[in-house]
Amino acid sequence: MGGKSSSGFAKTQEIIQKIVAEWGEDLKGNGHQDAKDLWDAYDLEGTGFLERGEGTAFFKDIYRRKLQTTTDEQKLQMSKSIKTERDLEQWAQHCFDRMDRGHGRIS
């Protein structure tokens, strides 16, 4: 995030991690088929994994969805570290890198 406040980035990361956890809980409640359908929507190659492009699209969509449903305070916090489409791309790449553990894909 070159030049971005590390505390702002950390706060955004914290918010998104909470979103992902809540989203996972929602999927558990809606059953296995809903989770599979969601995964398949991003797993364009049908490999059972999200490759880098698929995974970053997933994280960018999570961020955009959260902006639509969050409080004004959270929006303000999130917008401090992600101001442009390039910032969002870098953030999504960072999320992917943290989850793929060097495999180039997430499952």
N, C-alpha and C positions, 0 to 999 in steps of 0.2 A: 504494500500500500504506500510506497514511497512518500515520505513526508507526512503521512497521516498520523494522528495521535494514536499511540499504541493502546492507550486506555479506551479510546473510542472504538477501535477495532475489536478489542477484547470484549467490550460491552455488546457490540453487534454480534460477535461470535456467541456470546452467552445467550442472547435473545434467540438466535437461530437454533442453537442446540436445544433450547426449550421447545421451540416450534417443532423440530424434528421428533422429539420425544412425545409431544402431544399428538402429533400426526400418527406416529406409530401406535399409540394407545387407541386412537380413533379407528385405525385399520383393524386392530385386534378385535374391537367391538363389532365391526362390520363383517368380520369373517375372512377366511382365507382367500376366497375368490376375489374380493375387493382389493386385497393387497396384491394378488397376482395380476389383476387387471391394471393397477397403478404401475407396478413394476414393468409390465409389458409395454405400457405407453412410452416409457423411457428407453427400454431395451430394444432399440430399433433393429439391431442385428440378430436378435433372438438367441443370444449366447447364454442367457441366464445371468450375465454380469452387466454392469454399466461400465462401458469403456469411457475414456477421458471426456470425449465430446458429449456423450449421453449423460455422464455424471455431472458435468458442469451445467448442462441445461437443467437438470434436476434441481441443483442448488440455486440457480438463478430464479427458477420458477417458485421455489419455496420463499425466497426473499421477496419477490414481487407479490406473492399471495399474502404474505405477512403484512406488507405495507398497506394492503387493501383492508385489512381487518384489525389492525393494531390501534393502540391508543395514540393520541397526539404526542404524548411524552416519549413513547417508544419510537415513533416515526422520527422525531427530532434526534434522538440518540442514534438511530440507525443511519440517518442522513449525514451525520457528522463524519462517518468514515467511508461511506459509499455515496459519492456525489455524481459520478458519471457512469456511463455504460462500461468504460474501461475499468473503473474501480470495481464494478460488479463482476466483470469477467475475472479480474485478478482475485477477488474474494472467493468466487466459485472455484477457481483453480486451486486456491489454498485449501478450501474445504475438501476437495477431491484428494489432494495430496495427503492430507491428514488421515483420510479414511482408507486409502488404497494400500498403505503400508509397503510401498515399493513394487506392487504387482501390476500397476497400470490399469487396474479395474477394481470395482467394488461389487460386493455381493450381499 
